Protein backbone atom coordinates (compact mmCIF):
# COMPACT_ATOMS: atom_id res chain seq x y z
CA UNK A 1 0.00 0.00 0.00
CA UNK A 2 1.00 3.63 -0.35
CA UNK A 3 1.13 4.03 3.44
CA UNK A 4 3.53 1.10 3.76
CA UNK A 5 5.74 2.47 1.00
CA UNK A 6 5.83 5.88 2.69
CA UNK A 7 6.72 4.30 6.04
CA UNK A 8 9.49 2.25 4.40
CA UNK A 9 10.87 5.32 2.65
CA UNK A 10 10.99 7.44 5.81
CA UNK A 11 12.56 4.57 7.74
CA UNK A 12 15.22 4.41 5.03
CA UNK A 13 15.79 8.18 5.32
CA UNK A 14 16.53 7.74 9.02
CA UNK A 15 19.39 5.37 8.09
CA UNK A 16 21.17 7.90 5.87
CA UNK A 17 24.55 9.22 7.02
CA UNK A 18 24.68 12.22 9.30
CA UNK A 19 23.02 15.31 7.87
CA UNK A 20 25.23 17.70 5.94
CA UNK A 21 24.53 21.14 7.41
CA UNK A 22 26.95 23.94 6.71
CA UNK A 23 27.57 27.65 6.47
CA UNK A 24 29.46 28.84 3.40
CA UNK A 25 31.50 26.63 1.12
CA UNK A 26 30.21 24.45 -1.70
CA UNK A 27 26.71 23.03 -1.73
CA UNK A 28 26.12 19.29 -1.57
CA UNK A 29 23.65 19.20 -4.44
CA UNK A 30 21.05 16.46 -4.56
CA UNK A 31 20.01 17.35 -8.10
CA UNK A 32 21.54 19.98 -10.39
CA UNK A 33 24.08 22.71 -9.63
CA UNK A 34 22.17 25.67 -8.26
CA UNK A 35 24.02 28.83 -9.22
CA UNK A 36 22.40 28.91 -12.69
CA UNK A 37 19.00 28.43 -11.03
CA UNK A 38 19.68 31.37 -8.73
CA UNK A 39 20.66 33.54 -11.69
CA UNK A 40 17.49 32.56 -13.57
CA UNK A 41 15.23 33.40 -10.63
CA UNK A 42 17.08 36.69 -10.14
CA UNK A 43 16.37 37.53 -13.78
CA UNK A 44 12.64 36.87 -13.50
CA UNK A 45 12.39 33.29 -14.80
CA UNK A 46 10.24 31.00 -12.71
CA UNK A 47 10.45 27.21 -12.62
CA UNK A 48 7.68 26.81 -15.22
CA UNK A 49 9.13 29.19 -17.82
CA UNK A 50 9.93 27.11 -20.95
CA UNK A 51 12.71 29.55 -21.93
CA UNK A 52 14.76 28.23 -18.99
CA UNK A 53 15.97 25.39 -21.21
CA UNK A 54 16.98 27.44 -24.24
CA UNK A 55 20.74 27.24 -24.63
CA UNK A 56 21.47 30.83 -25.70
CA UNK A 57 19.73 32.11 -22.56
CA UNK A 58 21.40 29.53 -20.30
CA UNK A 59 24.82 30.35 -21.73
CA UNK A 60 24.33 34.06 -21.12
CA UNK A 61 23.10 33.62 -17.55
CA UNK A 62 25.80 31.04 -16.78
CA UNK A 63 28.45 33.77 -17.21
CA UNK A 64 27.24 35.63 -14.12
CA UNK A 65 26.01 32.61 -12.16
CA UNK A 66 29.39 32.31 -10.42
CA UNK A 67 28.49 35.46 -8.46
CA UNK A 68 26.15 33.36 -6.30
CA UNK A 69 27.55 31.84 -3.10
CA UNK A 70 26.16 29.41 -0.58
CA UNK A 71 25.36 31.01 2.77
CA UNK A 72 23.65 28.09 4.48
CA UNK A 73 22.71 24.49 3.79
CA UNK A 74 20.18 22.75 6.04
CA UNK A 75 19.72 19.02 5.57
CA UNK A 76 16.75 16.91 6.58
CA UNK A 77 17.39 15.46 10.01
CA UNK A 78 14.82 12.90 10.92
CA UNK A 79 16.77 11.26 13.73
CA UNK A 80 17.66 14.23 15.91
CA UNK A 81 14.93 16.80 15.35
CA UNK A 82 12.25 15.34 13.04
CA UNK A 83 12.94 17.84 10.23
CA UNK A 84 12.30 16.48 6.75
CA UNK A 85 12.28 18.71 3.69
CA UNK A 86 10.25 17.05 0.94
CA UNK A 87 11.70 13.61 0.26
CA UNK A 88 14.66 13.89 2.65
CA UNK A 89 15.92 16.99 0.88
CA UNK A 90 17.90 20.08 1.74
CA UNK A 91 17.38 23.84 1.94
CA UNK A 92 20.07 26.04 0.39
CA UNK A 93 20.37 29.77 1.01
CA UNK A 94 22.28 31.65 -1.72
CA UNK A 95 23.46 35.25 -2.06
CA UNK A 96 25.42 37.28 -4.62
CA UNK A 97 28.86 38.77 -3.97
CA UNK A 98 27.46 42.28 -4.15
CA UNK A 99 24.59 41.64 -1.74
CA UNK A 100 26.87 39.86 0.72
CA UNK A 101 29.36 42.74 0.76
CA UNK A 102 26.53 45.24 1.27
CA UNK A 103 24.95 42.97 3.93
CA UNK A 104 21.66 42.88 2.03
CA UNK A 105 20.56 39.52 3.37
CA UNK A 106 16.99 40.26 2.32
CA UNK A 107 18.12 39.54 -1.25
CA UNK A 108 19.21 36.00 -0.44
CA UNK A 109 17.48 33.23 -2.36
CA UNK A 110 16.22 29.97 -0.85
CA UNK A 111 16.26 26.82 -3.00
CA UNK A 112 15.25 23.28 -2.12
CA UNK A 113 16.29 19.98 -3.62
CA UNK A 114 14.93 16.54 -2.84
CA UNK A 115 15.96 13.05 -3.80
ZIQUI-V54044 format. One record per residue. SS is DSSP state (A for helix, B for strand, O for the rest). PSI is psi in whole degrees, 0 to 359 (999 if undefined). NEAR is the number of other ideal C-beta (glycine too) atoms within 12 Angstrom. Layout:
ss:SS psi:PSI near:NEAR
ss:SS psi:PSI near:NEAR
//
This chain:
ss:O psi:164 near:7
ss:A psi:323 near:8
ss:A psi:321 near:9
ss:A psi:320 near:10
ss:A psi:318 near:12
ss:A psi:315 near:14
ss:A psi:317 near:13
ss:A psi:316 near:14
ss:A psi:313 near:21
ss:A psi:329 near:21
ss:A psi:319 near:15
ss:A psi:319 near:16
ss:A psi:324 near:27
ss:A psi:338 near:20
ss:O psi:353 near:13
ss:O psi:156 near:23
ss:O psi:168 near:13
ss:O psi:146 near:15
ss:O psi:152 near:25
ss:O psi:90 near:25
ss:O psi:143 near:24
ss:B psi:159 near:20
ss:B psi:132 near:16
ss:O psi:180 near:16
ss:O psi:204 near:14
ss:O psi:142 near:17
ss:O psi:149 near:33
ss:O psi:87 near:24
ss:O psi:140 near:23
ss:O psi:325 near:25
ss:O psi:248 near:18
ss:O psi:159 near:18
ss:O psi:145 near:23
ss:O psi:344 near:31
ss:A psi:320 near:31
ss:A psi:324 near:30
ss:A psi:317 near:31
ss:A psi:314 near:34
ss:A psi:323 near:29
ss:A psi:313 near:31
ss:A psi:319 near:25
ss:A psi:337 near:25
ss:O psi:17 near:24
ss:O psi:9 near:12
ss:O psi:123 near:22
ss:O psi:175 near:13
ss:O psi:337 near:13
ss:O psi:359 near:9
ss:O psi:117 near:16
ss:A psi:339 near:10
ss:A psi:346 near:18
ss:A psi:336 near:21
ss:A psi:1 near:17
ss:O psi:126 near:14
ss:A psi:319 near:12
ss:A psi:319 near:11
ss:A psi:313 near:20
ss:A psi:319 near:24
ss:A psi:319 near:14
ss:A psi:315 near:17
ss:A psi:332 near:28
ss:A psi:329 near:21
ss:A psi:321 near:15
ss:A psi:2 near:20
ss:A psi:337 near:27
ss:O psi:352 near:17
ss:O psi:351 near:23
ss:B psi:136 near:35
ss:B psi:145 near:28
ss:B psi:127 near:32
ss:B psi:317 near:29
ss:B psi:139 near:24
ss:B psi:125 near:31
ss:B psi:117 near:27
ss:B psi:155 near:33
ss:O psi:143 near:32
ss:B psi:83 near:23
ss:A psi:318 near:23
ss:A psi:319 near:19
ss:A psi:329 near:13
ss:A psi:14 near:12
ss:O psi:37 near:12
ss:B psi:123 near:19
ss:O psi:122 near:28
ss:O psi:109 near:26
ss:O psi:231 near:20
ss:O psi:71 near:21
ss:O psi:48 near:28
ss:O psi:197 near:28
ss:B psi:151 near:34
ss:B psi:142 near:32
ss:B psi:128 near:40
ss:B psi:122 near:29
ss:B psi:152 near:38
ss:B psi:153 near:30
ss:B psi:161 near:27
ss:A psi:310 near:18
ss:A psi:313 near:15
ss:A psi:326 near:22
ss:A psi:314 near:20
ss:A psi:322 near:13
ss:O psi:2 near:12
ss:O psi:39 near:12
ss:O psi:72 near:15
ss:A psi:340 near:17
ss:A psi:345 near:11
ss:A psi:1 near:23
ss:O psi:155 near:24
ss:B psi:131 near:31
ss:B psi:124 near:24
ss:B psi:154 near:37
ss:B psi:149 near:28
ss:B psi:142 near:26
ss:O psi:158 near:20
ss:O psi:999 near:20
//
